[in-house]
């Protein structure tokens, strides 16, 4: 800090900075490490961080390169960008904006949370139940099977525990308290969906993983045995060996990467989950495109639709839905009970932390959407879902908690000049 108490790069006061950027811990000014701050610079292979994962090689790489989605150097989106998805007047947020811009981006008090263990001890009456555990992590119980989507128990959506977007509060239950799982689904390799410490723990079990092309290299690097990993190209399916359950990788409009030089090196996908009696759609991360109509035609209808709604921005409409486009996607998919995900957990954009929920509640009621807005850890059955209750309004969002007291950085410490953006 300079003598005026302001950070020299973003000009926030000390109080403003601590209130608006509690994501940064020991390295307050760096939401993720800059390339020149990491040993090895921009060369991903020389960065001594296991959380970065591993590049695909050998037969895995050959299979990736045989995909129609491979562009020669990485994977690509194939659906045209819808008109108006990117606001031409909206500029891409700068790092300064990310650190110091926006209001109420972090809740000022813990979110209400339930312990789902008692609910999980009883079978779902309808055969289909979902428990939102934060961000895009959902425990799905479908006709006697338990599936876990994009499991993230780590404290930060980052390659390091020292810096990066910090989760607002812990998951309602510890990872080791989970009941036995039948399948883990990973939509893509971004840090808020593929979490190194979480996968390391799950690797100690016998649960199989289904993910997109190339992501298996990361899973193996994190300790998952190769025979437990199934990687899918779009429209390929996995059949559970012991149950009537089919997982199909479906298109999404996004990107991938865990370092500064591996953008789009692995595939991203949404997922269709179908048993003999029920069908679920999980969006992963995606923008709005013609994919949803095609998914409805080939895989619909769905009893439960889980769509990402948070961490959006007018300049990111082609890679993130946000609440308004999520409702459009829901309509294109043919409706169904709607469980919003990818919100209320990490500070990854400029909007207020509860803005997606407020927008959905207002618009959803007008459009008669079957909106499910569970508390953290609240197990809900789509067949028995009641009218959404705005529990988030009970959270004190007026002032964010102060950051932990730490030694001040050097007065002339610059903000990093480069970082992947958006982060997810």
Secondary structure, DSSP 8 states (H G I E B T S, - for coil): --TTSB-TTT--BHHHHHHH-TT--SSTT-SS--GGGSTTTT-GGG---GGG-----HHHHHHHHTSTTB-SSSB---S---TTSS-TT-----HHHHHH-SSS-S-SS---B--THHHHTS--SSSEEEEE-STT-EEEEETTEEEEES---SSEESSSSSSSEE-SS--SS-GGGS---SEEEE---STTTS-HHHHHHHTTS---EEEETTHHHHHHHTT--GGGEEEE-TT-EEE-TTSSEEEEEE-------SSSS-TTSS---EEEEEESS-EEEE--S---STHHHHHHHHH---SEEEEE-SS--GGGTTT--HHHHHHHHHHHTT--EEEEES-SS---SSS-TTHHHHHHHHHHHHTT--EE---BT-EE-GGG------GGGGS--SS-----------TT----S---SS--
